[in-house]
Every structure is written in structure tokens, then in C-alpha cells.
Amino acid sequence: MKNYKSVNLFSLILMVVIMITLIAMPVYAHRVVAYAYISGDSIVVEAAFGNGAPINEGLVEVYGPKGKLLLEGKTDAKGVYKFKIPQKSDLKIVVGSKMGHQAQYSIKKEELPEIDVQNSTETELSNQNSINEESSVTDINNTHDESTKVDKGKFISKEEFRSILQDELAKQVAPLNKKITQLQRKKGPGITEILGGIGYIFGLMGVVFYFKAKGE
């Protein structure tokens, strides 16, 4: 009779372990993995589920340093959402799936390039006016002199050079960051780890039953 009760208890525990395992697997598969990187004056967000499937129409929210919502959008079929950098400050990016799972990614102010749309526009207009003035007072046949003058007017500022350098560095680092993100997507309990965990639980249960039977 005691052995029968022990078998029933063992079967009950086994069923509980199997149910917990079956519940945990889809939860892991639906977890959200998100990553963001800088591309020029924009930020690219990539989001996927734990099993690697891209999140389509996932809600992306971008917050400032004081928790203010700066902008929001949705990922495309590839799990990608791209937006212009709203401001040079610490940014928190929150990505959510339709199932309610979320992931966060932070970008520090120091990582963002210098962006000044107004000054950039004024510089372009100034360069254009300078070129027009030079072409009006220079003889058409003096093409060499004219091109020399234009080239002299194309010196970039220190801030522009820094922005270009940051953009190029971001392009070089982006592929590496994508590979890291892909590894994070694949990271998680595989079938081997799950079976190993179940085996470990059975081992503990066997020890418990052994000492229980020995005491009886």
C-alpha cells in the first residue's frame, strides 16, 4: 500500500514537472529581444522574439531622460523601425509585442552625433550663394581657377568632421552589433538543457524517496 502511494506521488510530481516545462517553453519563445544602433542622423531598432522570429508591428516608444515620450512607431515585417534622432540626450527605447512582452534598450547622450538641422541648412545656403557669386564674376574659360575656389569653400568644421567620423564608426560597428543581437536571440534553454533540468529534478526526487523508504 505504501509503495502504491509512493508511485502515485511520484506520478503526480512528474506531471507537474512536465506541465511547468511545457508552459515555460512558449514563454521563452515569446520573450522580446531588442537592439538599437545609430546610423547617421537616425536610430535603427531591431526587435525579435526569443526564438529569432522578427516582431511585426511591434510598438516602439522612445523616451527622454525625464521619462517624456518623444516619439513612437511600429516595426515592419522584418522587425525593424528607423527614426530620426529626436534630440541629443540619453534615450530609452521600449519595444513591446502584441502579447504584452517588452524589452528595453538605452542609448547614452555621448553615443549620439552632433545634429543641428538649422545650422546645416544655413551652411548649405551659404555655400550655394558663394558658388553662384564666384561663377558670375569668373570667366567661363577659367574652369580650373573656378574649381579651385569652390574646393576652398568646402572645408568642413570640427563638429561636421566629428559627426562624419561617428557615422562611419557606427557603420563599421553595426554588423558586429547585429551578430551579438542574433546570438542573444538564440541564447536560452534548448532541449538539452530542459531535459537535463528534468533529469536533475528526478535525481533529487529519487534521493528523497530513498531516504523516505529507508525511514519506513
Secondary structure, DSSP 8 states (H G I E B T S, - for coil): -HHHHHHHHHHHHHHHHHHHHHHHHHHHHT-EEEEEEEETTEEEEEEEETTS-B-TT-EEEEE-TTS-EEEEEE--TTSEEEEE---SS-EEEEEE-TTS-EEEEEE-GGGS----HHHHHHHHHHHHHHHHHHHHHS-TT-HHHHHHHHHHTT---HHHHHHHHHHHHHHHHHHHHHHHHHHHHH-S--HHHHHHHHHHHHHHHHHHHHHHHHH-
